[in-house]
Amino acid sequence: PTLLTATSVFIIAFIAAPPVDIDGIREPVSGSLLYGNNIISGAIVPTSAAIGLHFSPIWEAASVDEWLYNGGPYELIVLHFLLGVA
């Protein structure tokens, strides 16, 4: 179930994730297809907080928009993938 979760969130985020604050200076970077990227330039954009400095679970965010803006899908994909292959 964790690999299925990681795969489905990756596909949804690759297509429709909103822009993410990548380095904390409030300048969002978009990587999804709906925001003008193509298959080659599309990405699930991590943030500095999502790379290992902080853990930002969805229940700690004030709203889903805040969780998405802070790179929540990237964390969800990475953590579920690691649990799935372990």
FENRA-V718430 format. One record per residue. N is the residue number from 0. RES is the residue in three letters. BURIAL is b if it has 16 or more other ideal C-beta (glycine too) atoms within 10 Angstrom, else e. Layout:
BEGIN
[[N & RES & BURIAL] [N & RES & BURIAL]]
END
This chain:
BEGIN
[[0 & PRO & e] [1 & THR & e] [2 & LEU & e] [3 & LEU & e] [4 & THR & b] [5 & ALA & b] [6 & THR & e] [7 & SER & e] [8 & VAL & b] [9 & PHE & b] [10 & ILE & e] [11 & ILE & e] [12 & ALA & b] [13 & PHE & b] [14 & ILE & e] [15 & ALA & e] [16 & ALA & b] [17 & PRO & b] [18 & PRO & e] [19 & VAL & b] [20 & ASP & b] [21 & ILE & b] [22 & ASP & e] [23 & GLY & e] [24 & ILE & e] [25 & ARG & e] [26 & GLU & e] [27 & PRO & e] [28 & VAL & e] [29 & SER & b] [30 & GLY & b] [31 & SER & b] [32 & LEU & e] [33 & LEU & e] [34 & TYR & e] [35 & GLY & e] [36 & ASN & e] [37 & ASN & e] [38 & ILE & e] [39 & ILE & e] [40 & SER & e] [41 & GLY & b] [42 & ALA & b] [43 & ILE & b] [44 & VAL & b] [45 & PRO & b] [46 & THR & b] [47 & SER & e] [48 & ALA & b] [49 & ALA & b] [50 & ILE & e] [51 & GLY & e] [52 & LEU & e] [53 & HIS & e] [54 & PHE & e] [55 & SER & b] [56 & PRO & e] [57 & ILE & e] [58 & TRP & e] [59 & GLU & e] [60 & ALA & e] [61 & ALA & e] [62 & SER & e] [63 & VAL & e] [64 & ASP & e] [65 & GLU & e] [66 & TRP & b] [67 & LEU & b] [68 & TYR & b] [69 & ASN & b] [70 & GLY & b] [71 & GLY & b] [72 & PRO & b] [73 & TYR & b] [74 & GLU & b] [75 & LEU & b] [76 & ILE & b] [77 & VAL & b] [78 & LEU & b] [79 & HIS & b] [80 & PHE & b] [81 & LEU & e] [82 & LEU & e] [83 & GLY & e] [84 & VAL & e] [85 & ALA & e]]
END
